[in-house]
Amino acid sequence: MDKKLYENYTAILREELMPAMGCTEPIAIAYASARARAVLGKMPEKIHVSCSGNIIKNVKGVIVPNSGNQKGIEVAAILGAVGGNESKELEVIAGATDEARAMTKKLAAEKICSVSLAENVPNLFIEVEAEADGHKSVVRIENHHTDITLITLDGKIIFEKAPKKDKPKTSTAQRNLMTLSGIIDYANELKIEDVKEILERQIEFNSKISQEGLDNKWGARVGKTVLENWGSDVRSRACARAAAGSDARMSGCPLPVIINSGSGNQGITVSLPVIEYAENWHLSREKLYRALAVSNLVSIYIKHYIGSLSAFCGAVSAASGAGAAITYMAGGDYQSIGGTITNTLANVGGIVCDGAKPSCAAKIASSVHAALMAHYMSMSDKEFLGGEGFVNDDVERTIKNMGYIGKIGMKETDKEILNVMIDKIDVDSCLSN
């Protein structure tokens, strides 16, 4: 493999596989708020959060981690200001104390924080204004959860940079160079020492939160329900372990996860089914590392075309990556790995995202189940064919077709989902016409 391409794939993994505590959207709000307080130099008397519809969608239904079971944008912003450490970025509120949680509850009840919907902005947009003693700071995040593009104090610009459409300015990796054949070549030629630390951390963190979800009463307990009712073979365990991680994460568990494509749920989905199958098949750690490289990169490849936030459920792209990696571990070649991806997308590519919340765990279980069926189909030379729906004979084209549908075709779907969630429209009236 060309050295530059090899280094590009390694750089993508290093950039993407970051630790985050809790759902990344409320954490990003907390991060912006913590930065705004630091710039202001004192605890704000008032906070205003202006954010895009997709941020509202992904914060409304989840418990803010380390908040003491509190929900919502206001809670995320206040906790970030009260108990956040902005230097920790996506682990900004990992050290929040009981005192900070109590103060957050008190200030939320006093309504010191207001929220508005930002129009005509990127899908991922957060702007926090913090005021105290006649002074005001502003921190803006655009396109990526930690990508600050503007900081001001009393109207004076302290920091500013143009938002990047694809990745933050510091990015050294080019996702437009990714191909499925390149991902497989990279996994085969991978020097384990180049990625061992980040992949070992993914195994450790994501396995731990999955076990927490199985052991304790988080969310709707989707993972536990799968194990109790589907049996305990490797297929059920793969679905259950991924779902259990989301059960805990969506319900405020403070344990960190390693994210993929900016999402903890996607990071959980790309890793845990692969880990479960590797253990069941008694594969070496080296083989697991190579398979996780496939899983993570396939998910990033698919999601690259769709974008960070859309009406397309990221569990689908992540499960496609997990299925591809399981086929890779089973000895599958380019054709069979591509068949697994095609079979998964053709089945559950239409699952919509209506925000981060406990039911994400069920979508993960369904997506992983579809990916496992896709794997077994492909290994038996059964594949959905080009011309059937958006499927193309070339898996690379099928992935791009799915990307177009998710990014362009589902724009209006995304808007209408948000309208329903924030009660902006009269659904009964619309349906009666």
Sequence and secondary structure as in RCSB ss.txt:
>XXXX:A:sequence
MDKKLYENYTAILREELMPAMGCTEPIAIAYASARARAVLGKMPEKIHVSCSGNIIKNVKGVIVPNSGNQKGIEV
AAILGAVGGNESKELEVIAGATDEARAMTKKLAAEKICSVSLAENVPNLFIEVEAEADGHKSVVRIENHHTDITL
ITLDGKIIFEKAPKKDKPKTSTAQRNLMTLSGIIDYANELKIEDVKEILERQIEFNSKISQEGLDNKWGARVGKT
VLENWGSDVRSRACARAAAGSDARMSGCPLPVIINSGSGNQGITVSLPVIEYAENWHLSREKLYRALAVSNLVSI
YIKHYIGSLSAFCGAVSAASGAGAAITYMAGGDYQSIGGTITNTLANVGGIVCDGAKPSCAAKIASSVHAALMAH
YMSMSDKEFLGGEGFVNDDVERTIKNMGYIGKIGMKETDKEILNVMIDKIDVDSCLSN
>XXXX:A:secstr
  HHHHHHHHHHHHHH  EEES HHHHHHHHHHHHHHHHHTS  SEEEEEE HHHHHHHTTSB TTSSS BSHHH
HHHHHHHH  GGGGGGTTTT  HHHHHHHHHHHHTT EEEEE  SS SSEEEEEEEETTEEEEEEEESSTT EEE
EEETTEEEEE    SSS TT    GGG  HHHHHHHHHH  HHHHHHHHHHHHHHHHHHHHHHHHS  TT HHHH
HHHHH SSHHHHHHHHHHHHHHHHTTT   EEE BTTBHHHHHHHHHHHHHHHHHTT  HHHHHHHHHHHHHHHH
HHHHHH SSSSB HHHHHHHHHHHHHHHHTT  HHHHHHHHHHHHHHHTT B   SSTTHHHHHHHHHHHHHHHH
HHHHTT    TTSTT  SSHHHHHHHHHHIIIIITHHHHHHHHHHHTT S HHHHHH 
